[in-house]
Amino acid sequence: AWDSIVDYSNYKEDTDDNGNIVAGNHLAIDTKDCITYSKKRLITTIGVDNLIIVETEDAILVCDKNRAQDVKLIVDKLKEDGHNELL
C-alpha cells in the first residue's frame, strides 16, 4: 500500500507542518495529512486531507489514506478491462 512507503523511506523526513509527506513537487493550500508522490508534474491541493496522490508517467491515483489497501481493486479492474499497459 502507498501509505506504507512512508514507513520505509526517507520521505517521512519531508513532512511539513500540516503532516503532508511530499515526494516531488507539491503546492498545498489548507491541505493536511496527505501523501503526494510525483515524478514530473506539479500536484496542487486545496482544502483536502487524508489523501494519497500518486502521479506516474501513465496514471494518477487519488485515494483516501484509509482505503490504501484497496489499490488492488484498481489493479484487478485494469486487468479485467485489458489495460495491461498500465500495470
C-alpha positions in Angstrom: 0.0 0.0 0.0 1.2 3.5 -0.8 0.9 4.7 2.8 3.3 2.0 3.9 6.0 3.5 1.7 6.4 6.3 4.2 7.4 3.9 7.0 10.3 2.6 4.9 11.7 5.6 3.1 13.3 9.0 3.5 10.1 10.7 2.6 9.0 10.8 6.3 11.7 13.5 6.7 9.8 15.7 4.3 6.7 16.0 6.4 5.5 19.6 6.6 3.8 21.5 9.5 0.4 20.1 8.4 1.5 16.4 8.3 1.8 16.2 4.5 4.5 14.0 3.2 5.8 15.0 -0.2 8.0 13.3 -2.8 8.3 15.5 -5.8 6.6 18.9 -6.5 3.5 19.7 -4.4 1.8 23.1 -3.7 -0.6 22.7 -0.8 -3.2 25.2 0.5 -5.3 24.2 3.5 -4.1 20.6 3.0 -3.5 18.1 5.9 -2.1 14.6 6.4 -1.7 13.8 2.7 1.0 11.8 0.9 1.9 13.1 -2.6 4.3 11.5 -5.0 5.1 13.0 -8.3 7.8 12.1 -10.8 7.3 15.0 -13.2 4.2 17.1 -12.8 3.2 19.6 -10.1 0.5 18.3 -7.7 -1.7 21.1 -6.3 -4.2 20.6 -3.5 -6.7 22.9 -1.8 -8.8 22.1 1.3 -8.2 18.3 1.3 -7.0 15.9 4.0 -6.0 12.3 4.4 -5.4 11.6 0.7 -2.7 9.7 -1.2 -2.0 11.2 -4.6 0.4 9.5 -6.9 1.4 10.7 -10.3 3.4 8.4 -12.6 4.1 8.5 -16.4 0.8 6.8 -17.3 -1.6 7.3 -14.5 -2.7 9.3 -11.5 -4.1 7.7 -8.3 -6.1 9.6 -5.8 -7.5 7.8 -2.8 -8.3 8.2 0.9 -5.4 7.0 3.1 -7.9 4.7 4.9 -8.5 2.9 1.6 -4.9 2.4 0.5 -5.2 -1.3 0.8 -7.9 -1.2 -1.9 -5.5 -0.2 -4.6 -5.5 -3.9 -5.6 -9.2 -3.3 -6.7 -7.9 -0.8 -9.3 -5.3 -3.3 -10.5 -7.9 -6.0 -10.8 -10.2 -3.7 -12.7 -7.4 -2.6 -15.1 -6.6 -6.3 -15.8 -10.3 -7.1 -16.3 -10.6 -4.2 -18.8 -7.5 -5.2 -20.7 -5.3 -2.2 -19.6 -2.2 -4.3 -19.0 0.0 -1.5 -20.3 -0.7 0.5 -17.1 0.4 -2.4 -14.8 
